[in-house]
């Protein structure tokens, strides 16, 4: 408690663990996007391959923006909870990456 009677929140290491989890996820998405681009352009640059690479790049940039926004929010003294829109955007990027991966396997 402070001199004014307010309780001081000690978040411990939880925000740091969450920030590290976002960084690991971003790294995983980076590797997935690079491998997807490599697989799409393996036989030479074709129109569908270039479009697939562009889609992977846009998805990666979207997820990177969401993750960066969340990591910055976690650096505050009292981080806000994850907004519903941010959670939806992260889930949509992840789902789109899964669809791209399935399309490349088939």
BELMOVEN-V59282 format. One record per residue. RES is the residue in one small letter. PHI is phi in whole degrees, -180 to 180 (* if undefined). OMEGA is omega in radians with two decimals (NA if undefined). NEAR is the number of other ideal C-beta (glycine too) atoms within 8 Angstrom. Layout:
RES,PHI,OMEGA,NEAR  RES,PHI,OMEGA,NEAR
//
This chain:
x,*,3.10,5  x,-91,-3.13,7  x,-64,-3.13,3  x,-87,3.10,4  x,93,3.12,5  x,-80,3.08,6  x,-84,3.10,5  x,-95,-3.12,6  x,-83,3.05,6  x,-108,-3.07,4  x,-74,-3.11,8  x,66,-3.10,4  x,-100,-3.08,6  x,-59,3.10,7  x,-61,3.12,10  x,-67,3.10,7  x,-64,3.12,8  x,-67,3.10,9  x,-62,3.10,11  x,-65,3.10,8  x,-65,3.08,8  x,-64,3.13,12  x,-66,3.10,10  x,-63,3.14,8  x,-65,3.10,9  x,-64,3.09,11  x,-64,3.11,8  x,-62,3.11,8  x,-65,3.10,13  x,-64,3.12,9  x,-63,3.13,8  x,-63,3.13,10  x,-66,3.13,13  x,-65,3.12,8  x,-65,3.10,8  x,-66,3.10,14  x,-64,3.11,12  x,-64,3.14,8  x,-67,-3.12,8  x,-69,-3.10,13  x,-103,-3.07,11  x,-60,-3.12,6  x,-87,-3.08,5  x,109,-3.11,6  x,-73,3.04,5  x,-119,-3.13,7  x,-60,3.11,5  x,-64,3.13,7  x,-66,3.12,12  x,-66,3.09,11  x,-64,3.09,8  x,-64,3.10,14  x,-64,3.12,12  x,-64,3.11,8  x,-65,3.11,10  x,-62,3.13,14  x,-64,3.12,10  x,-64,3.09,8  x,-63,-3.14,13  x,-64,3.13,11  x,-64,3.10,8  x,-63,3.13,10  x,-66,3.11,14  x,-61,3.11,10  x,-64,3.12,8  x,-63,-3.11,12  x,-65,-3.14,13  x,-63,3.12,8  x,-60,-3.14,9  x,-70,3.14,12  x,-65,3.09,11  x,-66,3.13,7  x,-63,-3.13,9  x,-73,-3.13,11  x,-81,3.12,8  x,-71,3.14,7  x,-63,3.08,3  x,-123,-3.10,6  x,-62,3.09,9  x,-76,3.07,7  x,-72,-3.14,4  x,-66,-3.13,7  x,-69,-3.11,7  x,-61,3.12,6  x,-64,3.11,6  x,-67,3.10,11  x,-64,3.11,9  x,-65,3.14,8  x,-64,3.12,10  x,-64,3.13,12  x,-66,3.13,8  x,-64,3.09,8  x,-62,-3.14,13  x,-65,3.11,9  x,-64,3.12,8  x,-65,3.06,10  x,-61,3.12,14  x,-65,3.10,8  x,-65,3.10,8  x,-62,3.12,13  x,-64,3.12,10  x,-64,3.14,8  x,-67,3.14,8  x,-75,3.13,10  x,-72,-3.10,5  x,-77,NA,4
//
